[in-house]
Amino acid sequence: MRYFDRKQGRERVRICAPLDFGPLRGSVDGADRYQLWDLGAKHKPFNVAVLPSDIVELTVLPETFEPEDFITWAFKPNAWRVPRDWGKFS
């Protein structure tokens, strides 16, 4: 994904896994955002929240990912706004 990073004021490229779409908890503006897991991040935060208008280019890659490889927090079932079939992480 290539997107405009508002905090850094420049475009960035990241390989990410999709998490969810919707407003962030506690967000002031309540705007829907793509919530993604940055697979290349070496330091927290590992998640990336991007407004649809900030996405410059999105490419679907052939690689797959396993949710249990990155969901390490105390997961609550049905926590996602967009339903999915991720087994115990659905």
Helices and strands as residue ranges (DSSP letters): E 2-5, E 10-13, E 16-22, E 33-38, E 47-50, G 52-54, E 55-57, G 67-69, G 87-89
